[in-house]
Amino acid sequence: MKMVLASNNPGKLAELRAMLAPLGLELIAQGELGIAEAPEPYRTFVENALAKARHAAEHSGLAALADDAGLCVDAFGGLPGVDTAYYATRFGYAKGDDNNVRALLEQMQGVEQRRAALVSTLVAVRSPQDPEPLIAVGRVQGEIARAPVGDNGFGFDPVMYLPELGQTFAQLPVAVKNANSHRGRAARAMLALMRERWL
């Protein structure tokens, strides 16, 4: 079954391809089909993911999968949340993972309460007007490290420290990261939903 991924993020595409491989899905990035990114005007992960999935399905004629994910920092009232990808731009930096990490660490200087969660919300639709989208959420709680550690992963992985594993996401081998990550948890829940309702 072919399915369009409503993202052009290569890290996200690689992770989701690996995680959804058991279903035999062929996941195609929307950019490969010439589909522009959808607007994300909403303040919750689920609303943005649904909008992106419907947009990709409408422009591809295929079933679509969208992921809206972000970092929710307790000391910032859950922010940056849906604005995670653009976090650095709020502080005068260009958009990008390294600048996001730099901006976060600057904003957290002197902050002792470092608890945070990475959240991934996956939404799948069979068609643009699918009345019963599949929704799966994965969440991992950890702490923001005081400096980036590790070379694997992307986004905030180098500063998302997991006390139970004693490492950041960026220090973990890919298989271990995928087994424990917010996206991994959401993907496993999505696999179960697709098997139950679509296959």
C-alpha positions as CSV (number, residue, x, y, z in Angstrom):
1,M,0.0,0.0,0.0
2,K,1.3,3.4,-1.0
3,M,0.9,6.2,1.5
4,V,2.1,9.8,1.4
5,L,3.9,11.3,4.4
6,A,2.8,14.9,5.0
7,S,6.4,16.0,5.7
8,N,9.6,16.7,3.9
9,N,11.8,16.2,7.1
10,P,14.3,13.5,6.1
11,G,14.8,12.4,9.7
12,K,11.1,11.9,10.3
13,L,10.7,10.0,7.0
14,A,13.5,7.6,7.8
15,E,12.2,6.9,11.3
16,L,8.6,6.4,10.1
17,R,9.6,4.2,7.2
18,A,11.5,1.9,9.5
19,M,8.8,1.8,12.1
20,L,6.0,1.1,9.6
21,A,7.9,-1.4,7.6
22,P,6.1,-4.4,9.3
23,L,2.9,-3.3,7.5
24,G,4.6,-3.3,4.1
25,L,3.7,0.3,3.6
26,E,5.5,2.3,1.0
27,L,5.8,5.8,2.6
28,I,6.5,8.6,0.1
29,A,7.4,12.1,1.2
30,Q,5.0,14.7,-0.1
31,G,7.8,16.7,-1.7
32,E,8.6,13.8,-4.0
33,L,5.0,14.3,-5.4
34,G,5.4,18.0,-5.7
35,I,3.0,18.7,-2.8
36,A,3.7,21.9,-0.8
37,E,3.6,21.9,2.9
38,A,0.2,22.6,4.5
39,P,-0.5,25.6,6.7
40,E,-0.3,24.7,10.5
41,P,-2.4,27.4,12.1
42,Y,-3.6,25.4,15.1
43,R,-2.3,25.4,18.7
44,T,-2.5,21.6,19.3
45,F,-0.5,18.8,17.7
46,V,-3.6,16.8,16.8
47,E,-5.3,19.7,14.8
48,N,-2.1,20.4,12.9
49,A,-1.5,16.8,12.1
50,L,-5.0,16.3,10.9
51,A,-4.8,19.4,8.6
52,K,-1.5,18.2,7.2
53,A,-2.8,14.6,6.5
54,R,-6.0,15.9,4.8
55,H,-3.9,18.3,2.7
56,A,-1.5,15.5,1.6
57,A,-4.3,13.1,0.8
58,E,-6.2,15.8,-1.2
59,H,-3.2,16.6,-3.4
60,S,-1.9,13.1,-3.8
61,G,-5.0,10.9,-4.2
62,L,-3.4,8.5,-1.7
63,A,-3.9,7.7,2.0
64,A,-1.8,10.1,4.1
65,L,0.1,10.0,7.3
66,A,1.1,13.2,9.2
67,D,3.1,13.7,12.3
68,D,3.0,16.8,14.4
69,A,5.6,16.7,17.1
70,G,7.3,19.0,19.5
71,L,9.0,19.7,22.8
72,C,6.9,20.7,25.8
73,V,8.9,22.3,28.5
74,D,7.3,22.4,32.0
75,A,9.1,25.6,33.0
76,F,7.7,27.3,29.9
77,G,4.1,26.2,30.4
78,G,4.4,23.5,27.8
79,L,6.0,25.7,25.1
80,P,7.5,25.6,22.5
81,G,4.9,22.9,21.7
82,V,3.6,23.3,18.1
83,D,6.1,26.0,17.4
84,T,9.1,23.7,18.1
85,A,10.5,23.7,14.6
86,Y,10.6,27.5,14.6
87,Y,11.7,28.0,18.2
88,A,15.0,29.6,17.3
89,T,13.4,32.3,15.2
90,R,11.8,33.8,18.2
91,F,15.2,34.7,19.5
92,G,16.8,36.1,16.3
93,Y,18.3,32.9,15.0
94,A,17.7,31.2,11.6
95,K,15.4,28.2,11.6
96,G,17.3,25.0,12.3
97,D,17.9,22.2,14.8
98,D,21.3,23.5,16.0
99,N,19.9,27.0,16.6
100,N,16.8,25.6,18.3
101,V,19.0,23.7,20.8
102,R,21.2,26.9,21.3
103,A,18.1,29.1,21.9
104,L,16.6,26.5,24.3
105,L,19.8,26.2,26.4
106,E,20.1,30.0,26.5
107,Q,16.5,30.4,27.7
108,M,17.0,27.7,30.3
109,Q,20.1,29.2,31.9
110,G,19.5,29.4,35.6
111,V,16.3,27.3,35.4
112,E,16.4,24.4,37.8
113,Q,13.1,22.8,36.8
114,R,14.2,21.0,33.6
115,R,11.4,18.5,33.1
116,A,10.2,18.3,29.5
117,A,8.3,15.9,27.2
118,L,8.7,15.1,23.5
119,V,5.3,14.5,22.0
120,S,4.4,13.0,18.7
121,T,0.9,12.9,17.3
122,L,0.4,10.7,14.2
123,V,-2.8,11.1,12.1
124,A,-3.7,8.8,9.2
125,V,-6.5,9.3,6.7
126,R,-7.7,7.2,3.9
127,S,-9.0,10.2,1.9
128,P,-9.2,14.0,2.4
129,Q,-12.7,13.7,3.9
130,D,-12.1,10.6,6.0
131,P,-14.6,10.9,8.9
132,E,-12.6,8.5,11.1
133,P,-9.0,9.5,11.1
134,L,-6.6,7.2,13.0
135,I,-4.9,9.2,15.8
136,A,-2.0,7.9,17.8
137,V,0.0,9.8,20.4
138,G,3.4,9.0,21.9
139,R,5.0,10.9,24.7
140,V,8.3,10.6,26.5
141,Q,9.2,12.5,29.6
142,G,12.7,13.5,30.4
143,E,14.9,16.5,31.3
144,I,16.7,19.1,29.3
145,A,20.4,18.5,29.6
146,R,22.7,21.5,30.3
147,A,24.7,20.9,27.1
148,P,24.1,18.8,23.9
149,V,25.5,15.3,24.1
150,G,25.5,12.7,21.3
151,D,25.6,12.6,17.5
152,N,22.5,10.5,16.5
153,G,19.0,11.8,15.9
154,F,17.8,15.3,15.1
155,G,15.8,18.1,16.6
156,F,16.2,18.3,20.4
157,D,17.6,14.8,20.7
158,P,21.0,16.0,21.9
159,V,19.5,17.8,24.9
160,M,16.6,15.4,25.7
161,Y,18.0,13.4,28.6
162,L,16.2,10.3,29.7
163,P,16.9,9.5,33.3
164,E,15.8,5.9,33.1
165,L,18.4,5.3,30.2
166,G,21.0,7.6,31.6
167,Q,21.6,9.2,28.1
168,T,20.2,11.7,25.7
169,F,18.2,10.5,22.7
170,A,21.2,11.5,20.5
171,Q,23.5,9.1,22.4
172,L,21.3,6.1,21.8
173,P,21.7,3.6,18.9
174,V,18.9,4.0,16.3
175,A,17.1,0.8,17.3
176,V,17.1,1.8,21.0
177,K,16.0,5.3,20.2
178,N,13.1,4.1,18.0
179,A,12.0,1.7,20.7
180,N,11.8,4.4,23.3
181,S,11.1,7.6,21.5
182,H,7.8,9.6,21.3
183,R,7.6,8.9,17.6
184,G,8.3,5.2,18.2
185,R,5.5,5.0,20.7
186,A,3.1,6.8,18.4
187,A,4.1,4.6,15.5
188,R,3.5,1.4,17.4
189,A,0.0,2.6,18.4
190,M,-0.6,3.6,14.8
191,L,0.5,0.2,13.5
192,A,-2.0,-1.4,15.9
193,L,-4.8,0.9,14.7
194,M,-4.1,0.3,11.0
195,R,-4.1,-3.4,11.5
196,E,-7.3,-3.3,13.4
197,R,-9.2,-0.8,11.1
198,W,-7.7,-0.7,7.7
199,L,-6.0,-4.0,6.9
